[in-house]
Amino acid sequence: MTNDTTHFGFKDVPTGEKAKLVKGVFDSVAGKYDIMNDLMSLGIHRIWKRIAIQLSHVRNGEQVLDLAGGTGDMTALFQKRVGPTGKVVLSDINASMLKHGRDRLIDEGIAGNVGYAQIDAEKLPFPDDSFDCVCIAFGLRNVTHKEEALRSIYRVLRPGGRAIILEFSEVQGDLLKKGYDLYSFKILPFLGKVIADDADSYRYLAESIRMHPNQEKLKQMMTEAGFERCEYFNMTHGVVAVHRGYKF
């Protein structure tokens, strides 16, 4: 891979093309995204998200940015914690996903202190020191320039603010890795074909997980972006990890 290319799953593609390719994936899966999340994880993704919320230490009255928030799972959980005096901004670069999330939250009666923004994580259109917490759940691996996104997140955090990154990571244990590979590259695309009529998008999702920085590498990247007290918490033997870093 050269400076002019990046990875899209296991493929090398021109850097300028990745965002368009990722958009195509999520345009395709938006309508079945929540169903597939439940099937793919046997519902465990809901526990992962609640643990990430706990680790965020978000309190009543705070301002939260939910980056790559998709269908709004994390926004709904944050909204309960910030209360009527706080605010949560649900954001996504993909219009289809954002619309799905907005419609879902409105249907569930979650409004008032929730805002919406179609934005690029690499170029956040907010002033410095705007948020107490910025969360990106299962979205960082799809960002073309992860270092730029981390620096952008750091910039918009207030002093004392924290970044929460919930993402698939490196599975711990050789035996588990073998089973996980079988599931990822055989069963997952099959489920994508049957449920969403799109095996290719779910094959990409499996590949993108393998190309994402592992726990230690992402922790190092956060430190290089300016975050302090960086740490991570493995869940389900490293299938996913929550990274947390602070701005002081």
C-alpha positions in Angstrom: 0.0 0.0 0.0 1.4 3.4 -1.0 0.7 6.9 0.2 -1.9 7.2 -2.6 -3.7 4.0 -1.7 -5.5 2.7 1.4 -7.3 -0.5 2.3 -10.9 -1.3 1.6 -11.2 -4.6 3.3 -8.3 -6.7 1.9 -8.1 -4.6 -1.3 -5.9 -1.7 -2.0 -7.9 1.2 -3.4 -7.1 4.9 -4.2 -7.3 6.9 -1.0 -9.9 9.2 -2.5 -12.2 6.3 -3.4 -12.6 4.7 0.0 -15.2 7.0 1.4 -17.4 6.4 -1.7 -16.9 2.6 -1.4 -17.8 2.6 2.3 -20.9 4.7 1.5 -22.0 2.1 -0.9 -21.7 -0.6 1.8 -23.8 1.3 4.3 -26.3 2.5 1.7 -26.9 -1.2 1.0 -27.2 -2.4 4.6 -28.9 0.5 6.3 -32.4 -1.0 6.3 -31.3 -4.3 7.8 -28.5 -3.0 10.0 -30.1 -3.5 13.3 -31.4 -7.0 12.5 -28.0 -8.0 11.2 -26.3 -6.7 14.4 -28.5 -8.8 16.5 -28.0 -11.9 14.4 -24.2 -11.4 13.9 -23.5 -11.0 17.7 -26.4 -13.0 19.1 -27.6 -9.8 20.7 -24.3 -9.4 22.6 -23.6 -6.0 20.9 -26.2 -4.5 23.2 -24.1 -5.5 26.2 -20.9 -4.2 24.6 -22.6 -0.8 24.0 -23.9 -0.6 27.6 -20.5 -1.3 29.0 -19.0 1.4 26.7 -21.6 3.9 28.0 -20.7 3.0 31.6 -17.0 3.6 30.8 -17.8 7.0 29.3 -18.7 8.4 32.8 -21.2 10.7 31.1 -23.3 12.6 33.6 -26.4 14.7 33.7 -26.1 18.0 31.8 -23.2 17.0 29.6 -22.7 17.4 25.8 -22.0 14.2 23.8 -21.1 13.7 20.2 -22.1 10.2 18.9 -19.8 9.9 15.8 -20.7 7.3 13.1 -23.8 6.8 15.2 -25.8 5.1 12.5 -29.2 3.9 13.7 -28.9 5.6 17.1 -28.3 2.8 19.6 -25.6 4.8 21.5 -27.4 8.1 21.2 -30.5 6.6 22.9 -28.4 5.3 25.8 -26.5 8.6 26.1 -29.7 10.6 26.0 -30.9 8.9 29.2 -27.7 9.8 31.0 -27.4 13.5 30.0 -31.0 14.2 31.0 -33.0 17.2 29.8 -30.2 19.7 30.5 -27.7 17.9 28.4 -27.5 17.2 24.7 -26.5 14.4 22.4 -25.6 14.9 18.7 -26.2 11.8 16.5 -23.9 12.1 13.5 -22.9 9.9 10.6 -21.2 10.5 7.2 -23.8 8.4 5.5 -27.2 10.0 4.9 -29.0 6.7 4.7 -27.8 5.5 8.1 -28.4 9.0 9.7 -32.0 9.1 8.3 -32.7 5.6 9.6 -31.4 6.6 13.0 -33.3 9.9 13.1 -36.5 8.2 12.1 -36.1 5.5 14.7 -35.4 7.9 17.6 -38.3 10.1 16.7 -40.6 7.0 16.5 -39.4 6.0 20.0 -40.1 9.5 21.3 -36.5 10.4 21.8 -36.2 14.1 20.8 -35.7 17.5 22.3 -32.2 17.2 23.5 -30.9 15.2 20.5 -29.4 16.9 17.4 -28.4 15.4 14.1 -25.5 16.1 11.8 -24.2 14.5 8.6 -20.4 15.0 9.1 -17.0 13.5 8.3 -15.2 12.3 11.4 -11.9 13.6 10.0 -13.2 17.2 9.7 -15.6 17.8 12.6 -17.4 21.1 12.0 -17.5 22.1 15.7 -15.6 24.7 17.7 -12.7 23.7 19.9 -13.8 22.4 23.4 -17.4 21.7 22.4 -18.1 18.3 24.0 -17.6 16.5 27.3 -17.5 13.1 25.5 -17.1 12.0 21.9 -18.0 8.4 21.2 -17.4 6.4 18.0 -18.8 2.9 18.1 -18.0 0.4 15.3 -17.1 3.2 13.0 -13.4 4.1 13.3 -12.4 1.1 11.1 -14.3 2.6 8.2 -12.5 6.0 8.4 -9.9 6.5 5.7 -7.4 8.6 7.8 -7.9 7.4 11.4 -5.1 9.7 12.7 -6.9 12.7 11.4 -10.2 11.6 13.0 -8.5 11.1 16.4 -6.9 14.5 16.2 -10.3 16.0 15.3 -12.0 14.3 18.2 -9.3 15.6 20.5 -9.8 19.1 19.3 -13.6 19.3 19.9 -13.3 17.8 23.4 -13.3 20.1 26.4 -10.5 19.8 29.0 -11.5 16.9 31.1 -13.4 15.4 28.3 -13.0 11.8 27.1 -13.1 9.8 23.9 -14.7 6.4 23.8 -13.9 4.1 20.9 -15.9 0.9 20.8 -14.6 -1.3 18.0 -13.9 -4.8 16.9 -10.4 -5.8 17.8 -7.9 -8.6 17.9 -9.2 -11.9 19.3 -7.2 -13.4 22.1 -6.3 -17.1 21.8 -5.4 -19.3 18.8 -8.3 -21.7 19.0 -10.8 -18.8 19.3 -9.2 -17.0 16.4 -9.7 -20.1 14.2 -13.4 -20.3 15.0 -13.8 -16.5 14.6 -12.2 -16.6 11.2 -14.6 -19.4 10.1 -17.6 -17.4 11.4 -16.4 -14.1 9.8 -15.5 -15.3 6.3 -18.1 -18.1 5.9 -21.1 -17.7 8.1 -21.3 -13.9 8.1 -21.4 -13.4 4.3 -24.0 -16.2 4.2 -26.2 -14.3 6.7 -25.7 -11.1 4.8 -26.9 -12.9 1.6 -29.9 -14.4 3.3 -31.1 -11.5 5.4 -29.9 -8.4 3.5 -29.4 -9.9 0.0 -25.8 -8.6 0.2 -23.0 -11.0 0.9 -20.3 -8.6 -0.4 -20.9 -5.9 2.1 -20.7 -8.3 5.0 -17.5 -9.8 3.6 -16.1 -6.3 3.6 -17.1 -5.8 7.2 -15.3 -9.0 8.2 -12.2 -7.9 6.2 -12.3 -4.4 7.6 -12.1 -5.8 11.2 -8.9 -7.7 10.3 -7.3 -4.5 8.8 -8.1 -2.3 11.9 -5.3 -1.6 14.3 -5.2 -4.0 17.3 -5.6 -2.9 20.9 -2.1 -1.8 21.5 -1.7 0.0 18.2 -4.9 2.0 18.6 -3.9 2.9 22.1 -0.6 4.2 20.7 -2.4 6.2 18.0 -4.6 7.8 20.6 -1.6 8.9 22.6 0.0 10.3 19.5 -3.1 12.3 18.8 -2.7 14.0 22.2 -4.9 11.8 24.5 -3.7 11.0 28.0 -4.4 8.1 30.4 -5.2 6.0 27.4 -6.4 2.5 28.2 -8.5 -0.3 26.7 -10.9 -2.9 28.0 -11.3 -6.2 26.1 -14.7 -7.8 25.9 -15.6 -11.3 24.7 -11.9 -12.3 24.6 -10.9 -9.3 22.5 -13.6 -9.7 19.8 -14.3 -6.1 20.7 -12.5 -3.5 22.9 -13.4 -0.2 24.4 -10.6 2.4 24.2 -10.8 5.4 26.5 -8.6 8.5 26.5 -8.8 11.9 28.2 -8.1 15.5 27.2 -6.5 17.5 30.0 
